[in-house]
Amino acid sequence: MQRRILCFGDSNTWGYNAEDESRFEKGVRWTSLLQEALGEEYDIIEEGLSGRTASCDDPLFEGLNGYSYIYPCIMSHRPLDLIIITLGTNDAKERFGLTPLNIAMGIIRLAGRVKNTMTGRDGKDPEILIVAPAPIGPLYKEKNAFHSMGRESDLKTKEMIPFLHTMAKEAGYHFISAGNHLSMGEVDHMHLDAEGHKKMAELLERKIHEIFQVRG
C-alpha cells in the first residue's frame, strides 16, 4: 500500500524559479526529489500555487486563499496519509495587514479544516505536518519582490515562526522550521533556488520517516 502525501503550498512548492520566472523541472523541485528519495512506497502529490495564502483573499488576484481550497483539494485526493502545509510567506504581504501572530493563526486555522473530514485511511484523518517556510531575507527590499510584498515582510516571516511552533504543538500537529536548515535563494531572497529545493527534500524525507515510524 502506497502512503499518499499531499504537499499543499505556494510558489516554493510549485517550484518557481526566480532566475527567469519559469518552473523548475522535475528533478529540481523538492516535491519530485522527495518522491525519488522515498521511492515507490510513497505517492507525492504536488499542490503548489504561486501567491497562495493560508487565510487571505487577495484583492488583486483570484483563487489564492488556501483556506477556501483545501477542503475540495483533500476530498479530491483522498485517501491521504499525510498533508504537508507550507504556507505563510504570502500572508506577510503588506496589503493584508497581518501581524506575525495573525499569520500563524491563519495557518493553524487552515490545518484545522482537515480535521473530521475522514480523508485518511479507514475513515480517519491524515497526519498533518506544518512546515514554517524559511524567512524572507532582508535584502528582498532591493529586489523587485519588494514591490509585491511591501514593507516588513522579512520580519513577519521570521517573527511568526515561534507563534506557529507553539500553536502547532498545542494542536497536536507535526512541525518543522525550514529556516533552521536552509535559506531562501539570493536572486530575490524569497524563493528557493535549486540548492534550497534539495535541502528541503532532504529535510522532509527525514521528517516523514520519523512520522511514520512513530505513528506506525
Order of alpha helices (4+ residues) and beta strands (2+ residues): beta-alpha-beta-beta-alpha-beta-alpha-beta-alpha-beta-alpha-alpha-beta-alpha
